[in-house]
Amino acid sequence: MKQRLDAAKFITPTPVQAGAIPPALEGKDVLATAATGTGKTLSFLVPLIHRMETQVPAAGVKKPVRALILLPTRELAMQVIDSYAKIEPAAKKDSVLVVGGLSEGQQLDQLRRGPRLVVATPGRLEDFLKRGEVSLKHVEMLVLDEVDRMLDMGFLPSIRRIVGALPRQRQTMCYSATLDANIEHILADYVKQPVRIKIGTTSKPTDRVTLRAIVVMQDQKQALLDQELNEHEGSFLVFSRTKHGAERISRKLQKQGHDATVIHGDRSQSQRTAALKSFSDGNHRILVATDVAARGIDISHIAHVVNYDLPNASDDFVHRIGRTGRAGATGTATTYVMPQERQEAKKLERELGFAFKWIEADHKALEKEERNKPVDLGNLDLGNIDALLALENRSWKSDGAAAPASNGNGGSGGRRKRPGNRSGNRSGGGRRRR
């Protein structure tokens, strides 16, 4: 194991690894809170692999599932599988990824071969359980990662049913970025006398990230982003509040000559995987994303996070900017604040106990985005069908400024109310898929 860790360049354990691995190796339950980017994945993979390789499975059981890792998103699950493969030579034969959005048939084939490890999101795994496609009766080790996020996404009923299919005698490791009384009460059903590990402060931004707020008009944000990209080196992760906005920002950046790709809830799993890989490999310098990626990206080289739009809630802000300054590195997180949003941004400062470095954009030097101009119907040839069609499709062909709102892109949904009042800036009241 030590040789494999050395080969994968895991040399010095992070604080959460140093805290969690020893008690986990002894078979104790672990309940850990730590800031993002602190190496939580390795802290449960090392004892999990050690247990599977040094302890004999239940007698008379042929190829049982011995370990289960539950995570909130496909991206996180895929990253855990990748990390597992770095330190386990037989990873492809003895592990399976069970998530939505990928081939169900392929996952079922892999399950029938008898993997020791299942890495899954709750929805797809529960579906397989109901259909009798997987047995968890012999699981010896359960890992619940990003527990707070799974509860936010409404996975608690699925988690309860999945855990109900596991043996009561097992080892459980739970990880969460935040751990309030409600979450701790829920987890009390799953862990027994756990070793409690607290690493750093998880409810506010890390000190390794420089926090800037730039006051800028809405129609000058794109020009400001272009300016920042030209002035600063390194990779950029840009967060948009909506899927439509993410697409528009990405297209604009490409027109300006930047290497940009995009990820959001409407893209297929293959598109999302390709975008993440391209960004991770450095083929694209910029990744534009909605909050679907805020907790699901574990890429160490992100130098800049840009909040093109303010996030829905303070904890979303923490997780967005947590994509930079990871694993001991430093980073910069910049938030674009419109003049009417100052109070909302100030509220973020108060809630999270930090202070932005406030900057006023040079409005005279920034180009304004061109919006659709009023149409002079008096000069429009109403007998010309092509002219009528051009008018009908005009908002759809634009870069998004005048596109019709929809529940998927313009709704004001979200699990919590955002600080302040932005009702004047958003339309609709339906739940938005991110």
C-alpha positions as CSV (number, residue, x, y, z in Angstrom):
1,M,0.0,0.0,0.0
2,K,2.8,2.4,0.9
3,Q,4.5,1.7,-2.4
4,R,1.3,2.4,-4.4
5,L,0.8,5.7,-2.5
6,D,4.3,6.7,-3.2
7,A,3.9,5.9,-6.9
8,A,0.7,8.0,-7.0
9,K,2.7,10.8,-5.3
10,F,0.7,10.7,-2.1
11,I,3.6,11.4,0.2
12,T,2.5,13.5,3.2
13,P,-1.0,12.9,4.6
14,T,-3.3,15.9,5.0
15,P,-4.7,16.7,8.4
16,V,-8.0,14.9,7.6
17,Q,-6.1,11.8,6.4
18,A,-3.9,11.8,9.4
19,G,-6.9,12.0,11.6
20,A,-9.2,9.5,9.9
21,I,-7.0,6.8,8.6
22,P,-5.6,5.4,11.9
23,P,-9.0,4.9,13.7
24,A,-10.5,3.6,10.4
25,L,-7.8,1.0,10.1
26,E,-8.8,-0.2,13.6
27,G,-12.3,-0.7,12.4
28,K,-13.8,2.3,14.2
29,D,-16.6,4.4,12.8
30,V,-15.6,8.0,11.7
31,L,-17.6,11.2,11.6
32,A,-15.6,13.9,9.9
33,T,-16.1,17.5,8.9
34,A,-13.4,19.2,6.8
35,A,-13.2,22.0,4.3
36,T,-13.2,21.1,0.6
37,G,-10.0,20.1,-1.1
38,T,-8.5,18.6,2.1
39,G,-8.0,15.0,0.8
40,K,-11.1,13.4,2.3
41,T,-11.3,10.8,-0.5
42,L,-8.0,9.2,0.3
43,S,-8.8,9.1,4.0
44,F,-11.6,6.6,3.4
45,L,-10.1,4.7,0.4
46,V,-6.9,3.7,2.2
47,P,-8.6,1.9,5.1
48,L,-11.3,0.5,2.7
49,I,-8.6,-1.1,0.5
50,H,-6.6,-2.3,3.4
51,R,-9.7,-4.0,4.9
52,M,-10.6,-5.7,1.7
53,E,-7.1,-7.0,1.1
54,T,-6.3,-8.2,4.6
55,Q,-9.6,-9.6,5.8
56,V,-11.3,-12.7,4.5
57,P,-14.9,-12.1,3.3
58,A,-17.9,-13.9,4.8
59,A,-17.6,-17.7,4.6
60,G,-19.5,-19.4,1.9
61,V,-20.3,-16.2,0.0
62,K,-19.0,-16.0,-3.5
63,K,-17.8,-12.5,-4.6
64,P,-19.9,-10.4,-2.2
65,V,-20.0,-6.6,-2.4
66,R,-17.9,-5.7,0.6
67,A,-17.7,-1.9,0.5
68,L,-20.2,0.8,-0.6
69,I,-19.5,4.5,-1.2
70,L,-22.5,6.8,-1.6
71,L,-22.1,10.3,-3.1
72,P,-24.5,13.0,-4.3
73,T,-23.4,13.5,-7.9
74,R,-22.1,11.5,-10.9
75,E,-19.0,13.7,-11.2
76,L,-18.0,13.0,-7.6
77,A,-18.6,9.3,-8.0
78,M,-16.5,9.2,-11.1
79,Q,-13.6,11.0,-9.4
80,V,-13.7,8.6,-6.5
81,I,-13.4,5.6,-8.9
82,D,-10.5,7.4,-10.6
83,S,-8.8,7.9,-7.2
84,Y,-9.4,4.2,-6.4
85,A,-7.8,3.1,-9.6
86,K,-4.6,5.0,-8.8
87,I,-3.9,2.9,-5.7
88,E,-5.6,-0.4,-6.5
89,P,-4.2,-2.3,-9.4
90,A,-7.4,-4.5,-9.8
91,A,-9.7,-1.6,-9.7
92,K,-11.4,-2.3,-13.1
93,K,-12.2,-5.8,-12.1
94,D,-13.3,-5.3,-8.5
95,S,-15.2,-2.0,-8.6
96,V,-18.3,-0.7,-10.3
97,L,-19.8,2.8,-10.8
98,V,-23.6,2.9,-10.3
99,V,-25.0,6.2,-11.4
100,G,-27.7,7.7,-13.6
101,G,-26.9,9.0,-17.0
102,L,-24.6,6.2,-18.0
103,S,-25.3,2.8,-19.6
104,E,-27.5,0.8,-17.3
105,G,-26.7,-2.5,-19.1
106,Q,-23.0,-2.0,-18.7
107,Q,-23.4,-1.3,-14.9
108,L,-25.6,-4.4,-14.5
109,D,-23.0,-6.6,-16.3
110,Q,-20.3,-5.3,-14.0
111,L,-22.4,-6.0,-10.9
112,R,-23.0,-9.6,-12.0
113,R,-19.2,-10.2,-12.2
114,G,-19.1,-9.7,-8.4
115,P,-17.2,-6.4,-7.6
116,R,-15.9,-5.9,-4.1
117,L,-16.6,-2.1,-4.2
118,V,-19.7,-0.2,-5.4
119,V,-19.4,3.6,-5.8
120,A,-22.9,5.0,-6.3
121,T,-25.4,7.8,-6.3
122,P,-28.5,7.0,-4.2
123,G,-31.1,7.1,-7.0
124,R,-29.7,4.6,-9.4
125,L,-28.5,2.2,-6.6
126,E,-32.0,2.2,-5.0
127,D,-33.5,1.4,-8.4
128,F,-31.2,-1.6,-8.8
129,L,-32.0,-2.7,-5.2
130,K,-35.8,-2.6,-5.8
131,R,-35.3,-4.7,-8.9
132,G,-33.1,-7.2,-7.1
133,E,-30.1,-6.5,-9.4
134,V,-27.6,-6.0,-6.5
135,S,-27.2,-7.5,-3.0
136,L,-25.8,-5.5,-0.2
137,K,-26.3,-8.1,2.5
138,H,-22.5,-8.6,3.0
139,V,-21.3,-5.0,3.0
140,E,-18.6,-4.6,5.6
141,M,-17.8,-0.9,5.1
142,L,-20.1,2.0,4.3
143,V,-18.9,5.5,3.3
144,L,-21.3,8.4,3.1
145,D,-19.5,11.3,1.4
146,E,-20.8,14.9,1.1
147,V,-23.7,14.1,3.5
148,D,-24.9,17.6,3.7
149,R,-25.2,17.9,-0.1
150,M,-27.0,14.6,-0.3
151,L,-29.6,15.7,2.2
152,D,-30.0,19.1,0.4
153,M,-30.7,17.2,-2.8
154,G,-33.5,15.2,-1.1
155,F,-31.7,11.8,-1.0
156,L,-32.5,11.0,2.7
157,P,-35.4,8.6,2.0
158,S,-33.2,6.7,-0.6
159,I,-30.3,6.6,1.8
160,R,-32.5,5.2,4.6
161,R,-33.7,2.4,2.3
162,I,-30.2,1.6,1.1
163,V,-28.7,1.5,4.6
164,G,-31.7,-0.6,5.6
165,A,-30.4,-3.3,3.1
166,L,-27.0,-3.4,4.8
167,P,-25.9,-5.5,7.8
168,R,-26.2,-3.8,11.1
169,Q,-22.7,-5.0,12.0
170,R,-20.5,-2.9,9.7
171,Q,-18.0,0.0,9.7
172,T,-19.3,3.4,8.7
173,M,-17.5,6.5,7.7
174,C,-19.4,9.8,7.2
175,Y,-18.0,13.0,5.7
176,S,-19.6,16.4,5.5
177,A,-18.5,19.9,4.7
178,T,-20.9,21.2,7.4
179,L,-22.5,19.4,10.3
180,D,-25.4,21.1,12.0
181,A,-27.6,19.5,14.7
182,N,-30.1,18.2,12.2
183,I,-27.5,16.3,10.2
184,E,-25.8,15.0,13.3
185,H,-29.1,13.7,14.6
186,I,-29.7,11.8,11.3
187,L,-26.2,10.3,11.2
188,A,-26.6,9.1,14.8
189,D,-28.7,6.2,13.3
190,Y,-25.7,5.1,11.1
191,V,-22.6,5.4,13.2
192,K,-21.7,3.9,16.6
193,Q,-19.5,5.7,19.0
194,P,-17.7,7.4,16.1
195,V,-14.3,9.1,16.2
196,R,-15.1,12.7,15.7
197,I,-12.7,14.6,13.4
198,K,-12.9,18.4,12.8
199,I,-10.4,19.9,10.4
200,G,-10.5,23.7,10.0
201,T,-13.6,25.9,9.7
202,T,-16.0,24.7,7.1
203,S,-18.7,27.4,7.3
204,K,-16.6,30.2,5.8
205,P,-14.1,30.6,3.0
206,T,-10.6,29.3,3.4
207,D,-7.8,31.7,4.1
208,R,-5.9,30.4,1.0
209,V,-8.4,32.1,-1.3
210,T,-8.2,35.9,-2.1
211,L,-11.8,37.2,-2.2
212,R,-12.6,40.1,-4.5
213,A,-15.8,41.9,-5.3
214,I,-16.0,44.0,-8.5
215,V,-18.9,46.4,-8.9
216,V,-20.0,46.2,-12.5
217,M,-23.1,46.8,-14.7
218,Q,-24.9,43.7,-16.0
219,D,-24.1,44.6,-19.6
220,Q,-20.4,45.0,-18.9
221,K,-19.8,41.7,-17.1
222,Q,-18.7,39.9,-20.3
223,A,-16.2,42.6,-21.2
224,L,-14.9,42.5,-17.6
225,L,-14.5,38.7,-17.8
226,D,-12.6,39.1,-21.1
227,Q,-10.4,41.7,-19.5
228,E,-9.6,39.5,-16.5
229,L,-8.8,36.5,-18.7
230,N,-6.3,38.7,-20.7
231,E,-4.7,40.1,-17.6
232,H,-4.4,37.0,-15.4
233,E,-2.7,33.6,-16.0
234,G,-4.1,30.2,-15.0
235,S,-7.4,28.4,-15.4
236,F,-10.8,29.9,-14.7
237,L,-14.0,28.3,-13.4
238,V,-16.9,30.7,-14.1
239,F,-20.2,30.2,-12.3
240,S,-23.5,31.3,-13.9
241,R,-26.8,31.1,-12.1
242,T,-28.7,29.5,-15.0
243,K,-28.1,26.9,-17.7
244,H,-29.1,29.4,-20.3
245,G,-26.6,32.0,-18.9
246,A,-23.8,29.4,-18.9
247,E,-24.3,28.6,-22.5
248,R,-24.4,32.3,-23.5
249,I,-21.2,33.1,-21.5
250,S,-19.4,30.2,-23.0
251,R,-20.4,31.1,-26.6
252,K,-19.3,34.7,-26.0
253,L,-16.0,33.7,-24.7
254,Q,-15.4,31.4,-27.7
255,K,-16.2,34.3,-30.0
256,Q,-13.7,36.4,-28.1
257,G,-11.0,33.8,-28.8
258,H,-10.9,32.0,-25.5
259,D,-10.7,28.2,-25.0
260,A,-14.0,27.7,-23.1
261,T,-16.2,24.7,-22.4
262,V,-19.5,24.4,-20.4
263,I,-21.2,22.0,-18.0
264,H,-24.8,22.2,-16.7
265,G,-27.8,20.0,-16.0
266,D,-29.1,20.0,-19.6
267,R,-25.9,18.5,-21.0
268,S,-25.7,14.7,-21.4
269,Q,-23.4,12.8,-19.1
270,S,-21.0,12.1,-22.0
271,Q,-20.9,15.9,-22.7
272,R,-20.3,16.7,-19.0
273,T,-17.6,14.1,-18.7
274,A,-15.8,15.3,-21.8
275,A,-16.0,18.9,-20.7
276,L,-14.6,18.1,-17.2
277,K,-11.8,16.0,-18.7
278,S,-10.9,18.6,-21.2
279,F,-10.7,21.3,-18.5
280,S,-8.8,19.0,-16.2
281,D,-6.3,18.1,-18.9
282,G,-5.7,21.7,-19.8
283,N,-7.2,21.5,-23.2
284,H,-9.7,24.2,-22.2
285,R,-8.6,27.1,-20.0
286,I,-12.1,28.0,-19.0
287,L,-15.0,26.0,-17.6
288,V,-18.4,27.8,-17.4
289,A,-20.7,26.0,-15.0
290,T,-23.9,26.2,-13.0
291,D,-24.0,25.0,-9.4
292,V,-24.3,21.4,-10.6
293,A,-20.5,21.6,-10.6
294,A,-19.9,23.5,-7.4
295,R,-19.4,20.5,-5.2
296,G,-18.6,18.0,-7.9
297,I,-15.3,19.2,-9.3
298,D,-12.0,18.1,-7.7
299,I,-9.3,19.6,-9.9
300,S,-6.3,20.9,-8.2
301,H,-5.0,23.4,-10.7
302,I,-8.0,25.9,-10.8
303,A,-6.4,29.3,-10.2
304,H,-9.5,31.5,-10.5
305,V,-13.2,31.2,-9.6
306,V,-15.5,33.8,-11.0
307,N,-19.0,34.3,-9.7
308,Y,-20.5,35.8,-12.8
309,D,-23.8,35.8,-10.9
310,L,-24.2,35.9,-7.1
311,P,-25.0,32.4,-5.8
312,N,-28.4,31.3,-4.3
313,A,-27.2,31.0,-0.7
314,S,-24.1,31.6,1.5
315,D,-23.1,27.9,1.6
316,D,-23.3,27.8,-2.2
317,F,-20.8,30.7,-2.2
318,V,-18.4,28.7,0.1
319,H,-18.6,25.6,-2.1
320,R,-18.1,27.6,-5.3
321,I,-15.0,29.3,-4.2
322,G,-13.8,26.1,-2.6
323,R,-12.9,24.9,-6.1
324,T,-9.8,27.0,-5.9
325,G,-7.1,27.0,-3.2
326,R,-7.2,23.2,-2.9
327,A,-4.6,20.9,-1.4
328,G,-2.5,23.7,0.1
329,A,-2.5,25.9,-3.1
330,T,-3.7,29.5,-3.2
331,G,-6.3,30.9,-5.5
332,T,-8.5,33.9,-6.3
333,A,-12.3,34.1,-6.2
334,T,-13.9,37.1,-7.9
335,T,-17.6,38.0,-7.5
336,Y,-19.3,40.4,-10.0
337,V,-21.7,42.6,-8.0
338,M,-24.1,44.9,-9.8
339,P,-24.7,48.3,-8.0
340,Q,-28.2,47.1,-6.8
341,E,-26.6,44.0,-5.3
342,R,-24.2,45.7,-2.9
343,Q,-26.4,45.0,0.1
344,E,-26.8,41.3,-0.8
345,A,-23.0,41.0,-1.1
346,K,-22.5,42.8,2.2
347,K,-24.9,40.3,3.8
348,L,-22.7,37.5,2.5
349,E,-19.8,39.1,4.3
350,R,-21.7,39.3,7.6
351,E,-23.0,35.8,7.4
352,L,-19.7,34.2,6.6
353,G,-17.4,36.5,8.6
354,F,-15.1,37.7,5.9
355,A,-14.4,40.9,3.9
356,F,-14.2,41.3,0.2
357,K,-11.6,43.4,-1.4
358,W,-13.9,45.8,-3.1
359,I,-13.1,47.1,-6.6
360,E,-15.0,49.5,-8.8
361,A,-14.9,48.5,-12.5
362,D,-13.7,51.1,-15.0
363,H,-17.1,51.5,-16.7
364,K,-15.8,53.9,-19.3
365,A,-13.2,51.4,-20.5
366,L,-15.5,48.4,-20.7
367,E,-17.6,47.7,-23.8
368,K,-21.3,47.2,-23.3
369,E,-23.0,44.1,-24.6
370,E,-25.2,44.9,-27.6
371,R,-28.8,44.3,-26.9
372,N,-31.7,43.8,-29.4
373,K,-32.8,47.2,-30.7
374,P,-36.5,48.1,-31.1
375,V,-38.0,47.0,-34.4
376,D,-39.6,49.6,-36.6
377,L,-42.7,47.8,-37.7
378,G,-43.6,50.7,-40.0
379,N,-40.6,49.8,-42.2
380,L,-41.1,46.0,-42.0
381,D,-42.4,44.4,-45.2
382,L,-45.3,42.3,-43.7
383,G,-45.6,40.5,-47.0
384,N,-42.1,39.2,-46.8
385,I,-42.3,35.8,-45.1
386,D,-38.5,35.7,-44.5
387,A,-38.7,39.0,-42.7
388,L,-41.5,37.8,-40.5
389,L,-39.6,34.6,-39.6
390,A,-36.5,36.6,-38.8
391,L,-38.6,38.7,-36.4
392,E,-40.2,35.6,-34.8
393,N,-36.8,33.9,-34.2
394,R,-34.9,37.0,-33.3
395,S,-34.7,36.5,-29.6
396,W,-33.7,32.8,-30.0
397,K,-30.9,33.7,-32.4
398,S,-29.5,36.4,-30.1
399,D,-26.8,35.7,-27.5
400,G,-29.5,35.3,-24.9
401,A,-30.3,38.8,-23.8
402,A,-33.9,38.7,-25.0
403,A,-34.5,34.9,-25.0
404,P,-37.8,33.9,-23.4
405,A,-37.7,32.8,-19.8
406,S,-38.5,29.3,-18.9
407,N,-38.8,27.2,-15.7
408,G,-35.5,25.5,-16.5
409,N,-33.5,28.7,-16.9
410,G,-35.3,31.7,-15.4
411,G,-37.1,30.3,-12.3
412,S,-36.2,31.5,-8.9
413,G,-36.1,28.0,-7.3
414,G,-33.5,26.6,-5.1
415,R,-33.5,24.9,-1.7
416,R,-33.1,28.1,0.3
417,K,-33.7,31.8,-0.1
418,R,-30.7,33.7,-1.1
419,P,-29.5,36.6,1.1
420,G,-31.3,39.8,0.2
421,N,-34.0,40.4,-2.3
422,R,-33.4,40.0,-6.0
423,S,-36.9,39.6,-7.2
424,G,-36.4,42.5,-9.6
425,N,-33.6,40.7,-11.4
426,R,-35.2,37.3,-11.9
427,S,-38.4,36.1,-13.5
428,G,-40.7,33.2,-12.6
429,G,-41.1,31.3,-9.3
430,G,-40.7,27.7,-10.3
431,R,-37.9,25.3,-9.2
432,R,-34.8,25.6,-11.4
433,R,-32.8,22.5,-12.3
434,R,-29.1,23.2,-12.1
